[in-house]
């Protein structure tokens, strides 16, 4: 970090830069982490610009650029674009996939939209289904509790699988393709 602070409390003037080399980030509740993070951000007055971000997850590459505009010392708006290529992840649970795509995050502290497209390059669901002895599956669901996600994050994401997505377990061996749209709130997503 190399920065200088001037101006007033109402309108601070921050100049400088932040660099991260070979960093690591792991989110709580998610088993995989971002590795080998290299990032360069620049402060200029009321704006923080993410000039470069590069990291690896599951053998694939993630890059990003973006900016945050401030009103005083409070973030007023932000924009970031994330690109991923050959990112391997065990997500959702039981599904091992390789993904690529582009996601944009735009908004303010009051409302944020996460939008873009994720392509499933290849995937495999190999977990056995719990099939009951006398015809049919049986699954119990817990009563839905309050989501840990904020209610001001909205989704507009297409997930596309053009093939090479497999179900191989005790019930079937099937290759699939398809597309879903994730909309609504992150706390209560709508899948269509």
N, C-alpha and C positions, 0 to 999 in steps of 0.2 A: 504494500500500500504506500503510495506516494501522493499526498493530498495537502491542499491548503484551504482554509476556511475563512471567508470574509463576508461582507454584507451585514444584514440585520437578521434578527430572529424571524421576522415576517418574510424576509426575502434573502435567505442565505445564498452565498455565492461560493460553491464548492468547485475547486479545480483539482484535477489529478487523475490518477489511474489505479486500478486494482488488477493484479495479475495472480492467477492460480496456476501452479505447475504440478503435474502428477498428483492431483487431488483425488479424493474418493468421497462418494455420497451414497448413503443408504437410508431409504425412507422407512419409517416405523411401519411394521405390518407387511412389508414387501420383502421377499427373501433375496432378491438380487440387488446389486448395487451398480452405480456408475463408477467406472474405473478410469484411471489415467486422464483425469479431467485437466484440460488446459483451457484457460479462459482469460479474456482481456476486456476490462470494462473501463470506460472513460467518464469522469465527472466533468460537466461543463455547465456552470451556473445552476439552473433548475432542472437539468436533465442528466440522467445516467444512461449511457449507451453501452449495451453489450456488443462490442465490436466483433468478438469471436468467442465461440464456445465449441469445444470438441471433446468427446468422451467415448468410451467403449462400454457396451453392455452385452453380455452373452456372446462375445466375439464380433458383434456388429458395431457400426459407427453411428454416433448421434452428433449432430452439429446444430447450432442455434445462433441467431442474432436477435436483437431487440432493443427496446428502450423503455425507460420509466420517466415520466414527467412529474415534477413535484410542485406543490403549492406550499411554500414555506418548507417545513420538514416532513410534510405528509404526502405520500404518493397520490397523485390525482388521476393518472391514466397510465396504461402500459400496453405494449404490443411486443410479442415475441413469436418467432417462427422456428419450429423444431423439425429437422429432417433426420430420418433414420434409414439405414440400409443394412440388411442382413442382421437385424437385432433378434437374437434368440431369447425367448422367455417362456417360462412355464406359467401361462396365463391365458384364459381363466384356469382355475384349479383342475388338474387332470389333463390339461391340453398343453402339449409342447409344440410351440410354433416358431417360425421364422417370419419376421415382419419387416416391411419397409413402408415409408409414407411421409406425409407432411402434415403437421398440426400447427395451427395458429392459435395463440391465446391473446385475446383483445378485451380491454375493458377498463373499468374503474373499480375502486374498492366496493362500490355498491352493486355492480353487475359485471360479470365476466363471462365471455363466451369462448368455449374450446371447440374449434372447428377444423375440419380437414378430412383426409382420407388415409386409411391404413389398409395396405394390401397384405393378405396372408400369403406369403410366398410358398410355404409348405407347412403342414401341421399334422399332428397325430394325437388322437384321443385313444388311449389303450387301457384305461381303467375299466374294470368289469362293472356291469350294472348289477344292482341288487334286485334280482328277480325272485318273486315269491314262489313257493312250492306249488300252489294251486292256481296257476293262471294269472299272471299279471305282476306288475311291479308294485312295490310298496315303498312309499317315501313319506316321512313326516317332516313338516315345516314348522319352524318356530314362529311364534307371533312376531310380526315385524316390529322392531324397535326403532327408535329415532336414529337416523343416519349420523355418522360422525362427520360427514362432509357439510360444509357451509351451504345454505340455501340460495346463495347468489351466484352459483356456478352453473352455467347452462351449456348443454352439449348440442353439437351439430356435426356429427362424425359419421362417415360412411366406412364400413369395414367390408372389404371385398376379397373373396376367395375364388380365383378363376379355375381352380382345380388343385390337384396334389394335396388335398386335405383328406385325411383318412380317419375312419373309425375302425379300429381293430381290437375287438375284445371278445368276451364269451358269447355275445349275442350276434355280432355282425362283423363283416369285413367289407367296407364300403368306401369308395372314393366319392367325395362331394365337392360341390361348388355352390356359391351363393353370395348374397349381399344382404347386409342388414344396415339399418340406420339407427344410430343412438341419438336420441333427442331428449328434451325435457331437462330437468335439473340433475346434476351429478348426484345429489342426495336421493333422488327418485327418478332414475333414468327411464325413458320410454324406448322400447325396442320395436322397430317396424321393419 
